[in-house]
Every structure is written in structure tokens, then in C-alpha cells.
Amino acid sequence: MNRVPYQWTYESIVDAIPGVTLPDWLALTIQFVLFEGLLLVFAWRYDLWNAVPAGTSAVVVATAGSALMLAIARRIRRLTTPPAYRKLLFGSSIEVVLGLLAYVGLVTYLFVYNPRQGGTPLLESLLGTTPPIPAVFLTLLVLWDVCYRIGTAWWASVTGFWVAVRHPTDTSTRDQLRQVDSFVIGFSLLQLVLVPFVWGYELLVFALVGHVLAVLCVSGSAIFVLSRG
């Protein structure tokens, strides 16, 4: 990745490694191999194979989310949009704040909220009644990565609607902005992969599906506005 004036926080972290410049494909490969490798090692070490499908799905969502973030960023940087839009989207770090709010809510749910009367809490169903500390650490790290992608989808959706309404542009730019909004919708739909693994935990299902519907509504409205010109 090459340093640019405005970046996602994810891009800034990768670029901050001294003396290292990674192409996108290599950064994504390292992300997937590192998380999935640790997942399989802990599954073998602590006999947690039943958690592998859910864990692998979360790793795939996080890695594919990184790829979509990079694709969205490349398209936006090629557009003749107002600098205020790029600064708001990339330079404000609001996506981190939104991701943090989602993460705190999820952690509160996992450790405090009992989702079903007499039922098994989600974390216990995946990692057992006495979960190993390394497995819990990895789980929370991957979940943060997923929540960060959710926060990013929210923010990209909101700023996409803002630029569609506030800054009319030429036909070519509008077409490309519609593509960006379509990518944002795809970005959020990707997270529905996790729904089968939280099925029966109504609050989590509601949060995931509600998040996707909200992005569909806002980004879909942006596409509608841009289509009307």
C-alpha cells in the first residue's frame, strides 16, 4: 500500500510499519493466514473444532471486508469529488468510533446479557464453559475486526448519501459514485454470512440484519438521488 493524504485507519496501520510497503494482495493474504492459522492452532490445542466454522466465517468476513474497503477507497480517490468528502470519509476516523460502539455492545452482550432463559450463552457454546485465554483473546480480536468493518459500512453509507445530496457532479462522476454505493451495499451484505452462526440469539440476529437494512436504505437512497441527477 502507498501512503495517500486521506486513508482508512486500516490502511494507516498497515502503512505505519517502518520500512515495509506491502501490496494489497499480500496484506490481505497475511491478514487471512495469520488469523486462520491461529484459529486452527487453538482448535487443535484446545479441542475447539466446533468453533472453527464460525471462526473461519468471521475471518473471511474481516478479510473480504478489507478487500472491499480498499476497492472503495481506490474508486473514491479517482473521482473529482470535493476534498471535504474525502476528508470526512477517510480522515475523520468516525468509522473507528462507530466500530467501537458496535464492539462494546457486542462484548457487553457476550459477557453480561443472557440471551435465552436457561439457554447457553454464545461464547460458551463456541469455546466451552472454561474457555482458554488464548482462544478468548483471538475471538475478541477477530470480532473487533468484524465490528470495525460494520462501522466502516455505516460511515461510508452516510457520507455517500451526503455527497449525493449536497454536491451535484457530472454524469460520469455520478455513475462512479453509484458504483461506490453498490460496493458499500455489497460490503454490508457480506456480513450476513455470520447470521447462521448466531441464529437463535435474537438480539444479535436483529442487530446484524438491522445494520444491513439500514445500509441498504441509506446507500439505496444515495443511488436513487444520483440516478435522478
PLY file of the C-alpha trace (Angstrom):
ply
format ascii 1.0
element vertex 229
property float x
property float y
property float z
element edge 228
property int vertex1
property int vertex2
end_header
0.00 0.00 0.00
1.20 3.53 -0.75
0.59 6.41 1.65
-2.02 8.90 0.44
-3.36 12.11 2.05
-6.54 10.52 3.42
-6.76 6.86 4.39
-8.91 4.40 6.26
-7.47 3.69 9.72
-6.88 0.14 8.46
-4.66 1.46 5.67
-2.79 3.78 8.05
-1.91 0.88 10.36
-0.51 -1.19 7.50
1.48 1.76 6.16
2.83 2.59 9.63
5.14 -0.45 9.71
8.64 1.10 9.36
10.44 0.22 6.15
7.67 -2.06 4.90
5.45 -1.41 1.89
3.01 -4.23 1.21
0.92 -4.64 -1.94
-2.78 -5.00 -1.23
-2.92 -8.70 -2.09
-0.05 -9.51 0.29
-1.52 -7.52 3.18
-4.84 -9.33 2.72
-3.14 -12.72 2.50
-1.18 -12.08 5.69
-4.36 -10.99 7.48
-6.22 -14.16 6.49
-3.35 -16.61 7.05
-2.45 -15.13 10.44
-5.98 -15.20 11.84
-6.99 -18.52 10.28
-3.68 -20.11 11.25
-4.08 -19.11 14.90
-7.70 -20.27 14.80
-6.69 -23.76 13.63
-3.79 -23.97 16.09
-6.06 -23.14 19.02
-8.76 -25.50 17.76
-6.16 -28.30 17.71
-4.57 -27.35 21.02
-7.78 -26.97 23.00
-10.09 -29.28 21.03
-12.37 -26.45 19.86
-13.14 -27.78 16.40
-16.84 -26.96 16.77
-15.88 -23.26 16.80
-13.91 -23.43 13.53
-16.83 -22.87 11.09
-18.00 -19.74 12.92
-14.43 -18.51 13.42
-13.49 -19.07 9.79
-16.61 -17.22 8.65
-15.66 -14.24 10.82
-12.10 -14.28 9.44
-13.43 -14.40 5.87
-15.82 -11.50 6.56
-12.98 -9.43 8.05
-10.55 -10.18 5.21
-13.09 -9.73 2.43
-14.18 -6.55 4.20
-10.60 -5.28 4.00
-10.53 -6.03 0.26
-13.81 -4.18 -0.30
-12.58 -1.22 1.76
-9.52 -0.96 -0.47
-11.66 -1.24 -3.61
-13.99 1.51 -2.37
-11.06 3.75 -1.43
-9.38 3.37 -4.83
-12.57 4.32 -6.66
-13.26 7.35 -4.48
-9.72 8.70 -4.83
-10.06 8.64 -8.62
-13.20 10.78 -8.54
-13.46 14.54 -8.82
-15.42 14.83 -5.59
-14.98 17.72 -3.15
-11.93 17.35 -0.85
-14.32 17.76 2.09
-15.95 14.42 1.17
-12.66 12.50 1.13
-11.53 14.19 4.34
-14.83 13.37 6.04
-14.83 9.76 4.87
-11.17 8.86 5.41
-9.70 11.50 7.70
-12.27 11.77 10.47
-11.84 8.21 11.87
-15.58 8.18 12.60
-15.69 4.61 11.32
-13.46 3.64 14.27
-15.85 5.29 16.73
-18.84 3.53 15.19
-16.96 0.23 15.15
-16.01 0.72 18.79
-19.62 1.33 19.77
-20.65 -1.87 17.98
-17.79 -3.78 19.64
-18.61 -2.55 23.17
-22.22 -3.53 22.60
-21.18 -6.99 21.40
-18.76 -7.58 24.30
-21.45 -6.48 26.75
-23.82 -8.95 25.14
-21.30 -11.80 25.24
-20.27 -11.40 28.87
-23.32 -9.89 30.59
-26.53 -10.49 28.69
-28.14 -13.92 28.95
-29.88 -14.25 25.57
-32.16 -17.15 26.37
-33.71 -18.16 29.65
-31.89 -21.31 30.65
-30.02 -21.37 27.33
-26.29 -21.50 26.62
-24.56 -18.13 26.12
-22.99 -17.77 22.68
-19.39 -17.61 23.88
-19.87 -20.73 25.98
-21.46 -22.60 23.08
-18.36 -21.92 20.97
-15.50 -22.12 23.48
-16.91 -24.22 26.31
-17.66 -23.47 29.95
-13.99 -22.73 30.77
-12.70 -21.11 27.59
-8.91 -20.99 27.14
-7.50 -17.47 27.47
-5.64 -17.51 24.10
-8.84 -18.60 22.33
-10.85 -15.83 24.02
-8.17 -13.28 23.06
-8.26 -14.34 19.40
-12.06 -14.39 19.38
-12.28 -10.84 20.70
-9.61 -9.66 18.26
-11.42 -11.11 15.24
-14.74 -9.75 16.50
-13.19 -6.29 16.75
-12.08 -6.62 13.13
-15.63 -7.52 12.12
-17.14 -4.66 14.15
-14.70 -2.22 12.56
-15.95 -3.31 9.12
-19.52 -2.75 10.30
-18.63 0.76 11.49
-16.93 1.44 8.17
-20.01 0.34 6.22
-22.17 2.68 8.30
-19.90 5.66 7.74
-19.33 5.01 4.03
-23.10 4.75 3.60
-23.84 8.02 5.42
-21.10 10.02 3.67
-22.15 8.56 0.32
-25.66 9.87 0.86
-24.29 13.25 2.00
-22.17 13.76 -1.11
-25.04 12.63 -3.35
-27.38 15.24 -1.87
-25.01 18.14 -1.22
-22.59 18.05 -4.13
-24.12 17.54 -7.61
-21.48 16.37 -10.08
-21.13 15.47 -13.74
-22.74 12.36 -15.21
-19.55 10.30 -15.23
-18.81 11.03 -11.56
-22.41 10.24 -10.58
-22.13 6.87 -12.33
-18.95 6.08 -10.42
-20.45 7.23 -7.13
-23.33 4.83 -7.74
-20.74 2.07 -8.15
-19.20 3.06 -4.83
-22.62 2.92 -3.15
-23.17 -0.52 -4.69
-19.86 -1.66 -3.23
-20.95 -0.35 0.18
-24.17 -2.35 -0.06
-22.18 -5.45 -1.01
-19.83 -4.69 1.88
-22.74 -4.84 4.34
-24.44 -7.84 2.71
-21.21 -9.79 3.18
-21.75 -9.64 6.94
-24.95 -11.69 6.64
-22.64 -14.72 6.36
-22.49 -14.58 10.16
-26.25 -14.83 10.71
-26.47 -18.67 10.66
-23.89 -18.84 13.47
-25.88 -16.56 15.77
-29.29 -17.94 14.80
-31.38 -18.38 17.95
-29.70 -15.39 19.60
-32.41 -12.97 18.60
-30.72 -9.73 19.63
-27.60 -10.48 17.55
-29.68 -11.53 14.54
-31.71 -8.33 14.86
-28.54 -6.22 15.11
-26.88 -7.80 12.06
-29.95 -7.78 9.84
-30.95 -4.30 11.03
-27.47 -2.99 10.21
-27.68 -4.38 6.67
-31.18 -2.99 6.13
-30.05 0.44 7.34
-27.14 0.47 4.88
-29.42 -0.73 2.09
-31.83 2.11 2.86
-29.21 4.89 3.04
-26.97 3.75 0.17
-30.01 2.82 -1.91
-31.33 6.35 -1.38
-27.97 7.75 -2.47
-28.13 5.68 -5.67
-31.67 6.96 -6.28
-30.60 10.60 -5.83
-27.59 10.15 -8.12
-29.76 8.46 -10.76
-32.11 11.43 -10.84
-29.13 13.73 -11.46
0 1
1 2
2 3
3 4
4 5
5 6
6 7
7 8
8 9
9 10
10 11
11 12
12 13
13 14
14 15
15 16
16 17
17 18
18 19
19 20
20 21
21 22
22 23
23 24
24 25
25 26
26 27
27 28
28 29
29 30
30 31
31 32
32 33
33 34
34 35
35 36
36 37
37 38
38 39
39 40
40 41
41 42
42 43
43 44
44 45
45 46
46 47
47 48
48 49
49 50
50 51
51 52
52 53
53 54
54 55
55 56
56 57
57 58
58 59
59 60
60 61
61 62
62 63
63 64
64 65
65 66
66 67
67 68
68 69
69 70
70 71
71 72
72 73
73 74
74 75
75 76
76 77
77 78
78 79
79 80
80 81
81 82
82 83
83 84
84 85
85 86
86 87
87 88
88 89
89 90
90 91
91 92
92 93
93 94
94 95
95 96
96 97
97 98
98 99
99 100
100 101
101 102
102 103
103 104
104 105
105 106
106 107
107 108
108 109
109 110
110 111
111 112
112 113
113 114
114 115
115 116
116 117
117 118
118 119
119 120
120 121
121 122
122 123
123 124
124 125
125 126
126 127
127 128
128 129
129 130
130 131
131 132
132 133
133 134
134 135
135 136
136 137
137 138
138 139
139 140
140 141
141 142
142 143
143 144
144 145
145 146
146 147
147 148
148 149
149 150
150 151
151 152
152 153
153 154
154 155
155 156
156 157
157 158
158 159
159 160
160 161
161 162
162 163
163 164
164 165
165 166
166 167
167 168
168 169
169 170
170 171
171 172
172 173
173 174
174 175
175 176
176 177
177 178
178 179
179 180
180 181
181 182
182 183
183 184
184 185
185 186
186 187
187 188
188 189
189 190
190 191
191 192
192 193
193 194
194 195
195 196
196 197
197 198
198 199
199 200
200 201
201 202
202 203
203 204
204 205
205 206
206 207
207 208
208 209
209 210
210 211
211 212
212 213
213 214
214 215
215 216
216 217
217 218
218 219
219 220
220 221
221 222
222 223
223 224
224 225
225 226
226 227
227 228
